[in-house]
C-alpha cells in the first residue's frame, strides 16, 4: 500500500469501542441479540471505511495502463466516482482516474 492507515484504523477502532460503550450505557437491559446487532452495525461502518482506505491506497497509477485489446497506451479521462456496496450493505465510494484507449475507445476503471 502507498499509505499507512495504522493511525486512521486505530481511530476507527476507538470510535467503535467508545460508541459501543455509550450505547451499552444507554441500553443497560439490552438482550444478547440486541447487543450483537449493535456491534454488527458499528463494525460494518468501520469495515466499510477500512475497505475504502485500502482500495484507494492501491489504486494510484502514475502511468496510464495499456489497452487489453490492442496493447496501446490508454489516456486518462478524468476522475470518476464509483459506489460499491459491501457485504454488510454499506456504501463505499471510490474515486479513480478513468482511462480510455484512443484507438479502440475501450475504457478502464482501475480495480481495487
N, C-alpha and C positions, 0 to 999 in steps of 0.2 A: 504494500500500500504506500502511496505517496505521502500520506498524512498519518500522524499518530493520534488516535482518538482516545487514548487512555484516560486523559483528564475529563473529556466530554462524557465518556461512558461511566466514569466514577460518579459524575454529577447526575447522570440519569439514574443510576442505582440508588444514590442518596435520595433523589426525588421520589422514587418508588417506595423506598423504605419509610421516609417521613410521611408520605401520603397515606401509606397503609396504616401507620401508627395513628395518624389523625382520624382516619376512617374508623379504625377499631375503637378509639376512644368515643367517637360519636355513635357507635353501634355496639355497646357492651353486651347485648343479648343476641348478637348475630349467631346464626347457626353455622355449622361447619360448611354447609353448601354455600351460604351467603359469603362467608369469608373466602372460600375457594373462588367464587365468581368474581369477587372484587380484586383479588390478587391477579386473576387471569386478565382482567380489564387493564390493570395497571401495568402488568408485564407486557401485554400486547402493544401498548403505546410505546414502551421503552424499546421493545423489539423492532418496531417499525422504524423508529429513529436510528437505531443501530444499523439496520439494513440499508437505509438511505445513505448514512455516512460511509459505510463500507463500499457500497456500489459507486458512489460519487468519487471516492478516492481511487478506485481502479479504472475510472472512465477516461481520465485525461489522456488524450492522444495529441502529441505535438505535431506529427506529420499526418497528412491525410492518408487514409488507408488505400490499398489497391483494390480495384474493382474485381469481384469474384467472377465476373463474366468475361471481361476482355483483358484483364490484367493491367489496365491503365490506371494512372493516378487520379483519384477522386478529388473533388473540390469541396471545401467547406461551404455550407449554405446557411450559416447562422446557427443560433442555439434554439433547440426545440425542447419543450417540456413534455414529459411522458408521465402519466399517472398509472401506477400499478397498485394492485390490491394484494396484501399479504394473506397468508393462510388464516390469520385471525381477523380478517375483514378490516384491516387498517390501510388507508391510502398512503402511498409513498410517492413523493414527487421526485423525479429525476430530470435534471437539466443536462442536456448533452448537445454537442455540436453534431449537426446533421451533415452528411457528405453525400454528394451526387456525382456520378460518373458523367463527364461531359459527352462521352461517346455513346454510351448505352442508355443514359438517363436513368440508371438504376440508383436508388437511394439506399443509404445505410445509416441506421441509428445505432451507435456502438452499444454492445451488450453490457450488462453489469448487474 
